[in-house]
Amino acid sequence: MLLVVTLVLGLLFIDWFSTFFIDSRSPFERMFPVEQTRHLEPFIMFKGKPGGGHNDLGYKGRSPTQARPGSYRIFFLGGSTAYDGEPPIAELLEKRFHEMGAKNVDVFNFGVVSSNSGMELARVVHEILDYKPDYVIFFNGGNDLISPLGWDPRPGYPFNFMAYEKNPLMETRRQYSLVKSIALGSNLFRVAAGRYPALNEWLLGQEDLRKQAGFKTVPWMEHIVAVYLGNAMKAQTALSGADARFAVFFQPLIYYKDHLGAKEQPLCAEQGRGYYEEMRSKVRSMYRERFPSLNFFDVSDIYDTERSDVFTDIIHTTQEGRMAMAVTICDRIAADALRDMKRKGK
């Protein structure tokens, strides 16, 4: 008995000690620490934690609680591609409007790391409408396509929702054993789970979810696209009732760039290209057939002629890429926004 206790205590000590020299986080989580960027929030799933680089609402940059009286308020939503940047696209967009002479424009960055269109719709309903928006922009689509392929396979579900569902407090002991609870708290187990998919499968049951969702079937792909465009349509409808304009921009991925730079080539796995090309084709056709009234802009190909490196992974770009995107977005909405400013006397 003493030997067993000694062995258990020894293993616990080794696991605790490993936290000082073995980082179990993925490269993405090191770039965007979970405790800072996925702070749990009712209804909208998660957002940034107030403080530590975020404003009082948990977002990057200036808060709409500090908006100038009478300013024209634009809210910019998306995932980490909206959240990140020095400065982010939202600030570049605001600067572009100011350079055009529209100095009364305030652009607020409501980007959230790992967010998808459903979470953005929730932020519109539960947060943004309270701040009297004039224009709301969705810069998204990437996470709606990426997340079901590699994480929770159910179309439209928030990032890694299957992990949130596997909460020991919400399940019976038969559903969630003591062994699994101990494994979740182990640093070494997390490292091993990152290398051996079978361990993740044991915890989360992703394969069962894939079977239930019809993973990689045509109906599954069409469902993903329908949810993405449907969420944008719902946001547009809700905002029209608040006298606010709306636009959704379908974002670029590395798979949509025709000429890859030297650093981009190792990032672009050929086996993934077919899926993303097919999904973009479905987005384009479903928009025309089912959502023709949606104020939709496909900017997925704006880097097509660029031969140098733009992407730093399959979705994030260099600062030069962000600057080009800010110019493109401003060019697409400026005339509409300026007419709206004149109508509202702003």
N, C-alpha and C positions, 0 to 999 in steps of 0.2 A: 504493500500500500504506500509506504514511504517512497519507494522508487517511482511509482506512478505519479505521485504528487510532485516529486522533484522534477520528473520529466516534463510534466505539464507546465510547471512554473518556469522551467528552463526555456521551453518553447515560447511561452508568453514574453519572456525577457528578450529573447532573440528577435521576435517579431517587433516588439517595442523599440529595441535598439536599431533595427533596420530602418526605421523612419528617419533616422539622422543621416543616413548615407544612401538610401535607395528611394528615389522618387517614383511613386506608383502612378503619377499622373501622365496622361498622354501629352504629346507636344502641343496639341490644341489647348488643353487645360492649363498648361504652363503659360501659354500666351494669354489666355483669358481665364484666370483663376475662378473656379466654380463658386467659391465663397463670396466673391465680389461681383460676379457677372450673372449668376443664376440664383439670386435671392428670391425665395418663394414669396408669391404674392397671390391673394385670392383672385379668382376669375381669369386673370391674365397669365397664370402659371408661374412665371418668374420674370425678373428684370434685374437691373443693377442695384447694388446695395447703396443707399444714400451715404454720402461721404466717400473718402478715398478715391477721388477722381470723378465722382458722380454728384449731381446736384441734389436738391432736397427731395425730388421725386424719384431719384434713382437712375437718371439719364445723364448722358454726356452733355457738356456745354451749359448754356444759359437755360434757366427754368422759365416756363410760361407764367409762373407766379410772379415773375419780374418783368413781364412784357410791358413795353411802352404803351401808354394810353393812345388809342387811335391807330396803332400799328397794324399792318397787314400781316396776319399770322399764318405761316406755313409750317406744317408738321411733317417731318420726314421719318418714315418708318421702314424698318427692314431688319435683317439679321446682323451678323458681325460685320458685313460689308458696309452697312450703314453706320454701325457703332464705331468702327475703327477708322484711324487716319490721323495725320498730323498736318493740317486739320482734317476732320471727316468731311464727307461729301456735303452734309448739311451746311457747314460753315462756308465751304467753297461756293455753294449755291447762293447763299445770302450775299456773299461778296460780289458775285456776278450780278445780282439784281442791283446792288448799290452802285456798281460801276455803270449800269445802264441808267442811273438817275433815280431809281426807285429806292430811296434811302429809308423809306418808312417800312420796308419789309423786314420782318423777324422770322428766321427759320430755326425751328426747334428740332433737335435731334432726339427722336424717340426710338432709335435703333437698340435692339436687344440681342445679345449673342445667342445664336442657335434658334432664334425666333422663326416661325413660319407664318403663313398668311392667316391662319385661324387665330393665332395669338395676336397678330396685328389688328384683326377685326375686333377682338376683345378689348384691345387698348383704345381703339376709337370709341367704342361704346362706353367703357367703364372709366376712361380718363380724359381723352382728348375733347370730347364734346363739352366737358365742364369748362374748357378754356377758350370757348368761342373761336373755333378755327375758321379761317377764310379759305384755306386750301390744304388738302391732305394728300401726301404722296406716298405710295407704296413702292419701294424699290426692292423687289423680292422675286420669288420663284425658285431660286436655287435650292434653298432648304426644303421646299415642298417636294422637290424631285430627289434630293440627296438622302434625306432622312429615312424615307420608307425603304430605300435600297439597302442601307447599311445598319439601321437601328430598328426602331419600332416600325414594322411593315404596314401598319394600318393607315390607309390614306387619310391625311388631314390631322392625324394625332400629333400633339405637341412632341417636341424632341425627347426621345427616350422615355416616353410615358410609361412604357412597360416596366421600367425600373421603379417609377413612383408607385405603380400598382402593387409591386412586390414589397409591401410594407408589413413587417412582422406584427405590428400593432393592429393591423386591419384584417389579419387572417388567423385562422385557427392553428393550433399547434400541428395538426395533421397536414395542413397546407404548407406551413413554413416551419421547418424543424429547427431545433437548437443548433444543429451542426451548421445550417445555412446562416443563422444569426451570427455565430462565431466567425464564420468565414468572411462575412461582410465587414467585420471589424478588423480583419487581418491585413496588414500592409503587404505581407509576402503573398497572400492569396490574390490581392488585387494585381500585383506584378505578374503572377502566374496567369491570371485570367486574361491579361492583355496579350499573352503569348499563345495561350491554348483556348481556342473558341469553345471547346467542349465544357470548360468550367463555367463560362458565361451562359452556355445553354442550360447547364444544370441549375443555375440560379434563376434565369429569366424565362426559359421556355420559348425562345424566339422562333424555333422551327415550327412549333405548334401554331403560333400566331401567323406565321407565313402561310401555312396550309389553310387556315381559316380565312385569311385575307385574299387568297388566290395569287400569291406572290409571283410577279413577273408575267402574269397572264394579261391578255388584252383588256379585259374588264377591269383588272386592277390598275393598269396604267391609265385607262380612261377615267376611273374614279378619282385618281390623284389629280388629274388635270381639271376635272369638273369641280372638285373641292376648291382648288386654287382659284380658278376664275369665279366660282360662286361666292367665295369669301370677298373677293374684290367687288363684285356686284352688290353684295349686301352692304359693304362699307359705303359705296357710292350712293346707294338708296338712303341709308341712314343720314349721311352728310347732306344730301340734297334737302332733307327736311329741316336742317339747321342752317340753310342758306350758305353752304360751304361747297367749294369745288373739290373734285377728286381726280386723281390720275394714278394708274398703276403702270410701272415699268418692269417688264420681264428682263431680268438681269443676265449678263454674259457669264459663261463658264469657259474654262480652258478648252473644253471639247468643241466649242463653237468658233475657235480662232483658227483661221486657215493656215497661217504661217507661224509655226512655233519657234521661239528663240532657243538658244542653247540650253538655258536653265529650265525652260518650260518642257522640253522634250521628255526628260525622265519623269515628269509629274503627270503626264497624260497617258494613262494606260489605254491601249487600243481596245481592250475588251469592254471598256466602259463607254466608248464613243457611240456605239450603236444604240444603247439605251437612251442616252441624252439627246441624240439626234432625233430618235423616234418620239421622245416626249416633247421636244420643241415643235415638231411637226403637228402633234396632237394639240398642243396649246394654240398654235396658229389656226388650225382648222376649226377647233371647237369655239374659239373666240368669234370667228366669222359666222358660224352656223347657229350658235346658241346664245352668244352674249354680244350682239352687234352694237348695242347702246353703251357698252362699257367703254370708258375713256382709257383705252389700253394702248401702250406703246411697247413695241418689241425692240429693245436695244441690245439684244443678245449678240449682234454681229458688229458692234461698233469698232472692235479691234481687228476686224478681218484683214485689213490692209497693213496692219502693223507687223513688221518682221522682227522687231526687237522684243525682249522679254517684257511682258506686262503682268502676267500672273505669277504669284508667289506660291500658290497651291492651286487646287482645282477651281477655287471660287474667289479668293482674295487677290487684289492687284497691288501694284506699286502705287506710290503717291501720284505719279504721272498718269496712271490709269484712272485714279479717282478724279483728277483735275479734268481729264477728257470727259468723264461721265457727268460731272457737274455742268460743264458747258453744254453737253447734249441735252440733259434734262431741262436746263434753263431755256434753251432754244425751243424745246417742244411745248413748254407751258407758258412762256413769257407773255405772248400776245393775249392769251386767255386770262392770265392773272392781271395784266395791266388793264384790260377792259373791266374786269371785276372790281379793281381798285377804283376806277373812275365811277362805276355805278354806285359803289358804296361811299364815295367821297373820302377815300383814304389816301 
